[in-house]
Amino acid sequence: VGAGLAGLAGALALAHAGASVCLCDAAKRPPAKPSGADMDPRVTALSPSSVLMLEVLGLRNLRNSPVAGMKVSAVHPDAGLMPGLLSFGDDTENAQALAFIQPNGALLRALRAAVSAHPGIDQAFETSVERIITHAAHVDLFCTDGEKLQAKVLVGADGRQSTIRKRAGIDAFEYDYGTTAIVTTLTHSAPHEHTARQ
Protein backbone atom coordinates (compact mmCIF):
# COMPACT_ATOMS: atom_id res chain seq x y z
CA VAL A 1 0.00 0.00 0.00
CA GLY A 2 1.52 3.28 -1.15
CA ALA A 3 2.81 4.14 -4.62
CA GLY A 4 5.65 6.49 -3.72
CA LEU A 5 9.34 5.73 -4.25
CA ALA A 6 9.45 3.02 -1.56
CA GLY A 7 6.16 1.39 -2.56
CA LEU A 8 7.00 1.32 -6.27
CA ALA A 9 10.48 -0.11 -5.66
CA GLY A 10 9.12 -2.66 -3.19
CA ALA A 11 6.37 -3.78 -5.57
CA LEU A 12 8.86 -4.13 -8.39
CA ALA A 13 11.30 -6.12 -6.24
CA LEU A 14 8.57 -8.49 -5.02
CA ALA A 15 7.27 -9.05 -8.56
CA HIS A 16 10.84 -9.57 -9.78
CA ALA A 17 11.15 -12.33 -7.14
CA GLY A 18 8.04 -14.04 -8.49
CA ALA A 19 5.26 -12.69 -6.27
CA SER A 20 1.90 -11.54 -7.59
CA VAL A 21 1.55 -7.95 -6.42
CA CYS A 22 -1.36 -5.53 -6.02
CA LEU A 23 -0.14 -1.95 -5.53
CA CYS A 24 -2.77 0.34 -3.97
CA ASP A 25 -2.71 4.09 -3.43
CA ALA A 26 -5.25 6.65 -2.24
CA ALA A 27 -4.15 9.22 -4.84
CA LYS A 28 -5.41 9.51 -8.38
CA ARG A 29 -3.59 7.60 -11.11
CA PRO A 30 -0.56 9.71 -12.13
CA PRO A 31 -0.77 11.30 -15.59
CA ALA A 32 1.36 9.79 -18.36
CA LYS A 33 3.01 13.18 -18.87
CA PRO A 34 3.28 15.01 -15.53
CA SER A 35 2.74 18.77 -15.50
CA GLY A 36 4.51 21.29 -13.30
CA ALA A 37 2.02 20.68 -10.50
CA ASP A 38 2.91 16.98 -10.49
CA MET A 39 6.66 17.50 -10.34
CA ASP A 40 8.62 16.82 -7.13
CA PRO A 41 11.48 19.34 -6.65
CA ARG A 42 13.29 17.13 -4.15
CA VAL A 43 16.21 14.81 -4.86
CA THR A 44 17.25 11.48 -3.38
CA ALA A 45 20.79 10.35 -2.61
CA LEU A 46 20.94 6.68 -3.63
CA SER A 47 23.62 4.51 -2.06
CA PRO A 48 25.64 2.32 -4.44
CA SER A 49 23.79 -0.77 -3.16
CA SER A 50 20.42 0.90 -3.85
CA VAL A 51 21.54 1.80 -7.37
CA LEU A 52 22.63 -1.79 -7.95
CA MET A 53 19.26 -3.11 -6.73
CA LEU A 54 17.35 -0.72 -9.02
CA GLU A 55 19.57 -1.67 -11.96
CA VAL A 56 18.80 -5.35 -11.34
CA LEU A 57 15.12 -4.37 -11.47
CA GLY A 58 15.62 -2.75 -14.88
CA LEU A 59 16.20 0.96 -14.16
CA ARG A 60 19.01 2.72 -16.02
CA ASN A 61 20.98 5.99 -16.03
CA LEU A 62 21.23 6.19 -12.24
CA ARG A 63 24.98 6.82 -12.03
CA ASN A 64 25.25 10.17 -13.81
CA SER A 65 25.46 12.38 -10.69
CA PRO A 66 27.99 10.78 -8.32
CA VAL A 67 28.81 12.28 -4.93
CA ALA A 68 32.21 11.41 -3.46
CA GLY A 69 31.92 13.40 -0.24
CA MET A 70 29.61 15.20 2.17
CA LYS A 71 30.21 18.41 4.11
CA VAL A 72 27.72 19.47 6.79
CA SER A 73 27.67 22.94 8.33
CA ALA A 74 25.39 24.51 10.91
CA VAL A 75 23.99 27.96 11.53
CA HIS A 76 24.01 28.96 15.21
CA PRO A 77 21.67 31.78 16.33
CA ASP A 78 24.58 33.62 17.99
CA ALA A 79 27.72 32.42 16.22
CA GLY A 80 26.34 32.36 12.65
CA LEU A 81 27.69 29.86 10.11
CA MET A 82 29.76 27.08 11.69
CA PRO A 83 31.48 25.25 8.79
CA GLY A 84 33.16 21.88 9.08
CA LEU A 85 30.74 20.43 11.60
CA LEU A 86 30.94 17.08 9.81
CA SER A 87 32.88 15.97 6.76
CA PHE A 88 33.30 12.51 5.30
CA GLY A 89 34.01 10.79 2.03
CA ASP A 90 36.99 10.02 -0.18
CA ASP A 91 38.81 12.98 -1.71
CA THR A 92 41.49 10.92 -3.46
CA GLU A 93 41.90 10.95 -7.22
CA ASN A 94 40.20 7.55 -7.63
CA ALA A 95 37.41 8.22 -5.15
CA GLN A 96 34.46 5.85 -5.20
CA ALA A 97 30.98 7.33 -5.20
CA LEU A 98 29.44 7.74 -1.78
CA ALA A 99 26.00 8.15 -3.37
CA PHE A 100 24.27 9.09 -6.61
CA ILE A 101 21.89 12.05 -6.70
CA GLN A 102 18.65 11.55 -8.59
CA PRO A 103 15.67 13.93 -8.92
CA ASN A 104 12.62 12.39 -7.27
CA GLY A 105 10.49 13.18 -10.32
CA ALA A 106 12.78 11.24 -12.65
CA LEU A 107 12.93 8.30 -10.23
CA LEU A 108 9.14 8.23 -9.88
CA ARG A 109 8.63 8.27 -13.65
CA ALA A 110 11.15 5.46 -14.18
CA LEU A 111 9.68 3.32 -11.40
CA ARG A 112 6.09 3.92 -12.58
CA ALA A 113 7.01 2.89 -16.11
CA ALA A 114 8.72 -0.29 -14.86
CA VAL A 115 5.79 -1.17 -12.58
CA SER A 116 3.22 -0.54 -15.33
CA ALA A 117 5.17 -2.75 -17.73
CA HIS A 118 5.48 -5.68 -15.29
CA PRO A 119 2.82 -8.38 -15.87
CA GLY A 120 2.95 -9.48 -12.22
CA ILE A 121 1.76 -6.15 -10.79
CA ASP A 122 -1.84 -4.90 -10.65
CA GLN A 123 -2.43 -1.27 -9.66
CA ALA A 124 -5.42 0.25 -7.87
CA PHE A 125 -5.75 4.01 -7.33
CA GLU A 126 -8.16 6.21 -5.39
CA THR A 127 -8.68 3.53 -2.77
CA SER A 128 -7.60 3.17 0.85
CA VAL A 129 -7.55 0.31 3.33
CA GLU A 130 -10.38 0.68 5.86
CA ARG A 131 -9.92 -2.53 7.80
CA ILE A 132 -7.38 -5.31 8.19
CA ILE A 133 -8.09 -8.80 9.52
CA THR A 134 -5.02 -10.87 10.27
CA HIS A 135 -5.07 -14.67 9.94
CA ALA A 136 -2.37 -17.27 10.52
CA ALA A 137 -1.20 -17.38 6.89
CA HIS A 138 -2.72 -14.28 5.26
CA VAL A 139 -4.41 -10.92 5.79
CA ASP A 140 -7.78 -9.70 4.52
CA LEU A 141 -7.93 -6.07 3.38
CA PHE A 142 -11.22 -4.20 3.08
CA CYS A 143 -10.88 -1.13 0.86
CA THR A 144 -12.91 2.06 0.56
CA ASP A 145 -13.96 1.18 -3.00
CA GLY A 146 -15.66 -1.99 -1.75
CA GLU A 147 -12.88 -4.31 -2.88
CA LYS A 148 -11.71 -7.11 -0.60
CA LEU A 149 -8.12 -8.25 -1.07
CA GLN A 150 -6.31 -11.22 0.40
CA ALA A 151 -2.53 -11.30 0.69
CA LYS A 152 0.18 -13.43 2.24
CA VAL A 153 2.29 -10.30 2.83
CA LEU A 154 1.09 -6.75 3.48
CA VAL A 155 3.61 -3.94 2.99
CA GLY A 156 2.82 -0.48 4.35
CA ALA A 157 4.68 2.10 2.25
CA ASP A 158 2.14 4.86 2.74
CA GLY A 159 4.31 7.47 4.41
CA ARG A 160 5.19 8.62 7.90
CA GLN A 161 1.50 8.88 8.87
CA SER A 162 1.00 5.32 7.62
CA THR A 163 -2.60 4.13 7.78
CA ILE A 164 -1.39 0.54 7.45
CA ARG A 165 0.87 0.92 10.49
CA LYS A 166 -2.01 2.34 12.52
CA ARG A 167 -4.50 -0.31 11.32
CA ALA A 168 -1.95 -3.00 12.25
CA GLY A 169 -1.59 -1.54 15.75
CA ILE A 170 2.11 -0.74 15.39
CA ASP A 171 3.16 2.20 17.55
CA ALA A 172 5.56 4.91 16.43
CA PHE A 173 7.28 7.65 18.41
CA GLU A 174 7.35 11.11 16.90
CA TYR A 175 9.50 14.09 17.89
CA ASP A 176 9.05 17.74 16.97
CA TYR A 177 12.46 19.22 16.18
CA GLY A 178 11.01 22.72 16.04
CA THR A 179 12.57 23.43 12.65
CA THR A 180 11.32 24.41 9.21
CA ALA A 181 12.81 23.08 5.96
CA ILE A 182 12.91 24.91 2.65
CA VAL A 183 13.07 22.77 -0.50
CA THR A 184 14.64 24.46 -3.50
CA THR A 185 16.91 23.72 -6.44
CA LEU A 186 20.21 25.56 -6.89
CA THR A 187 22.53 25.87 -9.87
CA HIS A 188 26.25 26.00 -9.07
CA SER A 189 28.26 28.90 -10.46
CA ALA A 190 31.49 27.08 -9.50
CA PRO A 191 32.43 23.38 -9.77
CA HIS A 192 30.82 21.36 -6.99
CA GLU A 193 33.69 18.82 -6.98
CA HIS A 194 31.20 15.96 -6.53
CA THR A 195 30.60 17.05 -2.94
CA ALA A 196 27.16 17.45 -1.36
CA ARG A 197 26.86 20.35 1.08
CA GLN A 198 24.25 20.76 3.77
SVG drawing of the C-alpha trace seen along z (x, -y; Angstrom):
<svg xmlns="http://www.w3.org/2000/svg" viewBox="-18 -36 62 56">
<polyline fill="none" stroke="black" stroke-width="0.4" points="0.0,0.0 1.5,-3.3 2.8,-4.1 5.6,-6.5 9.3,-5.7 9.5,-3.0 6.2,-1.4 7.0,-1.3 10.5,0.1 9.1,2.7 6.4,3.8 8.9,4.1 11.3,6.1 8.6,8.5 7.3,9.0 10.8,9.6 11.2,12.3 8.0,14.0 5.3,12.7 1.9,11.5 1.5,7.9 -1.4,5.5 -0.1,1.9 -2.8,-0.3 -2.7,-4.1 -5.2,-6.7 -4.2,-9.2 -5.4,-9.5 -3.6,-7.6 -0.6,-9.7 -0.8,-11.3 1.4,-9.8 3.0,-13.2 3.3,-15.0 2.7,-18.8 4.5,-21.3 2.0,-20.7 2.9,-17.0 6.7,-17.5 8.6,-16.8 11.5,-19.3 13.3,-17.1 16.2,-14.8 17.3,-11.5 20.8,-10.4 20.9,-6.7 23.6,-4.5 25.6,-2.3 23.8,0.8 20.4,-0.9 21.5,-1.8 22.6,1.8 19.3,3.1 17.3,0.7 19.6,1.7 18.8,5.3 15.1,4.4 15.6,2.8 16.2,-1.0 19.0,-2.7 21.0,-6.0 21.2,-6.2 25.0,-6.8 25.2,-10.2 25.5,-12.4 28.0,-10.8 28.8,-12.3 32.2,-11.4 31.9,-13.4 29.6,-15.2 30.2,-18.4 27.7,-19.5 27.7,-22.9 25.4,-24.5 24.0,-28.0 24.0,-29.0 21.7,-31.8 24.6,-33.6 27.7,-32.4 26.3,-32.4 27.7,-29.9 29.8,-27.1 31.5,-25.3 33.2,-21.9 30.7,-20.4 30.9,-17.1 32.9,-16.0 33.3,-12.5 34.0,-10.8 37.0,-10.0 38.8,-13.0 41.5,-10.9 41.9,-10.9 40.2,-7.5 37.4,-8.2 34.5,-5.8 31.0,-7.3 29.4,-7.7 26.0,-8.1 24.3,-9.1 21.9,-12.1 18.6,-11.6 15.7,-13.9 12.6,-12.4 10.5,-13.2 12.8,-11.2 12.9,-8.3 9.1,-8.2 8.6,-8.3 11.2,-5.5 9.7,-3.3 6.1,-3.9 7.0,-2.9 8.7,0.3 5.8,1.2 3.2,0.5 5.2,2.8 5.5,5.7 2.8,8.4 2.9,9.5 1.8,6.1 -1.8,4.9 -2.4,1.3 -5.4,-0.3 -5.7,-4.0 -8.2,-6.2 -8.7,-3.5 -7.6,-3.2 -7.6,-0.3 -10.4,-0.7 -9.9,2.5 -7.4,5.3 -8.1,8.8 -5.0,10.9 -5.1,14.7 -2.4,17.3 -1.2,17.4 -2.7,14.3 -4.4,10.9 -7.8,9.7 -7.9,6.1 -11.2,4.2 -10.9,1.1 -12.9,-2.1 -14.0,-1.2 -15.7,2.0 -12.9,4.3 -11.7,7.1 -8.1,8.3 -6.3,11.2 -2.5,11.3 0.2,13.4 2.3,10.3 1.1,6.7 3.6,3.9 2.8,0.5 4.7,-2.1 2.1,-4.9 4.3,-7.5 5.2,-8.6 1.5,-8.9 1.0,-5.3 -2.6,-4.1 -1.4,-0.5 0.9,-0.9 -2.0,-2.3 -4.5,0.3 -2.0,3.0 -1.6,1.5 2.1,0.7 3.2,-2.2 5.6,-4.9 7.3,-7.6 7.3,-11.1 9.5,-14.1 9.0,-17.7 12.5,-19.2 11.0,-22.7 12.6,-23.4 11.3,-24.4 12.8,-23.1 12.9,-24.9 13.1,-22.8 14.6,-24.5 16.9,-23.7 20.2,-25.6 22.5,-25.9 26.3,-26.0 28.3,-28.9 31.5,-27.1 32.4,-23.4 30.8,-21.4 33.7,-18.8 31.2,-16.0 30.6,-17.1 27.2,-17.5 26.9,-20.3 24.3,-20.8"/>
</svg>
